Amino acid sequence: MALAQAHEARDRLMAAHGLPEEMFEIVVLSTKGDRITDRSLAEIGGKGLFTEELEQQLASGDLDIAVHSAKDMPTQLPEGLCLSAYLPREDVRDAVIGRTAPKLIDLPQGATVGSSSLRRQALIRRIRPDINVITFRGLVDTRLRKLQEGKVDATLLALAGLKRLGKVEVITDILAVETFPPAPAQGAICIESRIGDARIDALLASVNDAPTFDAVSCERAFLAALDGSCRTPIAGYAFCEGDQVRFSGLIITPDGRNQHAVTADGHRRDAAALGTRAGQEIRARAGSTFFDDWS
Ligand SMILES: NCc1[nH]cc(CCC(=O)O)c1CC(=O)O
């Protein structure tokens, strides 16, 4: 998927500036997050794993831009780096790949679902407390193979990733954002670069999608205000409508039984502040014990 995303960024940059392919060199780094696939992200140290090595090369000048799934980016970036552009966002929803039934609600009693996302685990339990959720990581193909081998009844993946890999035919259901809210920044590809690199900023300005930038900035600010620890299931989704941005966020306990939801809207220019306030509000309402009990 990383390669598909890098190609998409390169193709958009080529088209926007009329540049030939030879002007770009794609450097592929496998990261710790890709190599360790038998434990959940929370267990092995969280989101930074995907980005650490790329960021070192970005800071040193070996790379000019890094292309990431925005969802995998920590809220705090290393000094001197920023998320300078977002490509137009893909579908934000989660998809079900069901083996014994197409939809979560139709799975057999006590069915096993593979997912290592704490948010998906909690949201699955909110809908179906009887479902046994097991940790399930690795590349999409590995997960699909485990599903076919009968290790689980179903698994959940981001629709955006499946689309980028050209694997939508495996999907048996798509979950609505209202009942199954996505992770902050899901479906968005971001470009990270050095702060103040005028040459690169000029190149990136023409591929940045402003509605995606504002919406994802709002969602990431929400996550940051909640201290974005990847041990707490957090969902957050914003979208732009004209000059307005609308946001809804949720924190939920891993068993899916307790939750706090928030909605907010305002002017797009205040998108990040809106997300921050929504995060602070939910934090105040939930109280510190909501987080303590589960981390
Ligand atoms: N954590 C892995 C990851 N990071 C981004 C995506 C999907 C693509 C996206 O959300 O942009 C995925 C896989 C998944 O959640 O199914």
The ligand as an SDF file (V2000), in Angstrom:
LIG
                    3D

 16 16  0  0  0  0  0  0  0  0999 V2000
   -2.7720    0.9070   10.2130 N   0  0  0  0  0  0  0  0  0  0  0  0
   -2.5620    0.4450    8.8920 C   0  0  0  0  0  0  0  0  0  0  0  0
   -3.2850    1.2590    7.8890 C   0  0  0  0  0  0  0  0  0  0  0  0
   -2.9700    2.5480    7.6830 N   0  0  0  0  0  0  0  0  0  0  0  0
   -3.8090    3.0470    6.7260 C   0  0  0  0  0  0  0  0  0  0  0  0
   -4.6520    2.0240    6.3330 C   0  0  0  0  0  0  0  0  0  0  0  0
   -5.7290    2.1110    5.3430 C   0  0  0  0  0  0  0  0  0  0  0  0
   -5.7080    3.2610    4.4030 C   0  0  0  0  0  0  0  0  0  0  0  0
   -6.1470    4.5580    5.0000 C   0  0  0  0  0  0  0  0  0  0  0  0
   -6.8400    4.6290    6.0310 O   0  0  0  0  0  0  0  0  0  0  0  0
   -5.7910    5.5940    4.3930 O   0  0  0  0  0  0  0  0  0  0  0  0
   -4.3040    0.8830    7.0560 C   0  0  0  0  0  0  0  0  0  0  0  0
   -4.9320   -0.4640    6.9550 C   0  0  0  0  0  0  0  0  0  0  0  0
   -6.3420   -0.5080    7.4790 C   0  0  0  0  0  0  0  0  0  0  0  0
   -6.6760    0.2170    8.4300 O   0  0  0  0  0  0  0  0  0  0  0  0
   -7.1270   -1.3040    6.9670 O   0  0  0  0  0  0  0  0  0  0  0  0
  1  2  1  0
  2  3  1  0
  3  4  1  0
  3 12  2  0
  4  5  1  0
  5  6  2  0
  6  7  1  0
  6 12  1  0
  7  8  1  0
  8  9  1  0
  9 10  2  0
  9 11  1  0
 12 13  1  0
 13 14  1  0
 14 15  2  0
 14 16  1  0
M  END
$$$$
